[in-house]
Amino acid sequence: MAVDPKYFRPTEVELLIGDPTKSMTKLGWKPKYDLPALVKDMMSSDLALFKRDQYLQKGGHKIMNYYE
């Protein structure tokens, strides 16, 4: 079986830009987070994971590197 390469999709997209205007006006959608709140939530989550890994590592457990 052969697959024509013209149907392949790139695995990595260079630039993703979204505009929620249509969703907001037509559907009445409102975002739950603004950018600063999103960054704060993501950083809190990452810090909790790092602290957990540090705790486990001190207890002698092997920690996998998931952050690459």
C-alpha positions as CSV (number, residue, x, y, z in Angstrom):
1,M,0.0,0.0,0.0
2,A,1.3,3.5,-0.9
3,V,0.3,6.8,0.6
4,D,0.7,10.0,-1.4
5,P,2.9,12.4,0.6
6,K,0.7,15.3,-0.3
7,Y,-1.8,14.0,2.3
8,F,0.8,14.1,5.1
9,R,0.3,16.7,7.8
10,P,3.2,18.4,9.5
11,T,3.8,17.1,13.1
12,E,4.9,20.5,14.3
13,V,3.1,23.7,13.5
14,E,5.3,26.8,13.5
15,L,2.8,29.3,14.6
16,L,-0.7,28.9,16.2
17,I,-2.8,32.0,16.5
18,G,-6.4,32.0,17.6
19,D,-9.0,34.7,17.8
20,P,-11.9,34.0,20.2
21,T,-14.0,36.9,18.9
22,K,-16.4,34.7,16.9
23,S,-17.0,32.4,19.9
24,M,-17.6,35.3,22.2
25,T,-20.0,37.2,19.9
26,K,-21.9,34.2,18.4
27,L,-21.9,31.8,21.3
28,G,-21.6,34.1,24.3
29,W,-18.5,32.2,25.4
30,K,-16.2,33.9,28.0
31,P,-12.8,32.7,28.9
32,K,-12.2,31.3,32.4
33,Y,-8.6,32.7,32.5
34,D,-6.8,35.7,31.4
35,L,-3.1,35.3,30.5
36,P,-1.7,36.3,33.9
37,A,-4.1,33.9,35.7
38,L,-3.2,31.1,33.2
39,V,0.5,31.6,33.8
40,K,0.1,31.7,37.5
41,D,-1.9,28.5,37.5
42,M,0.6,26.7,35.2
43,M,3.5,27.9,37.4
44,S,1.8,26.7,40.6
45,S,1.2,23.3,39.0
46,D,4.8,23.0,37.8
47,L,6.2,24.0,41.3
48,A,4.0,21.4,43.0
49,L,5.3,18.7,40.6
50,F,8.9,19.8,41.2
51,K,8.4,19.7,45.0
52,R,6.8,16.2,44.7
53,D,9.7,14.9,42.7
54,Q,12.2,16.4,45.1
55,Y,10.4,14.8,48.0
56,L,10.3,11.4,46.2
57,Q,14.0,11.7,45.2
58,K,15.0,12.4,48.8
59,G,13.1,9.2,49.8
60,G,15.3,7.2,47.4
61,H,12.8,6.9,44.5
62,K,13.9,7.1,40.9
63,I,12.5,10.2,39.2
64,M,11.9,10.3,35.4
65,N,12.6,13.5,33.5
66,Y,9.2,14.5,32.0
67,Y,10.1,18.1,31.4
68,E,12.1,17.9,28.2
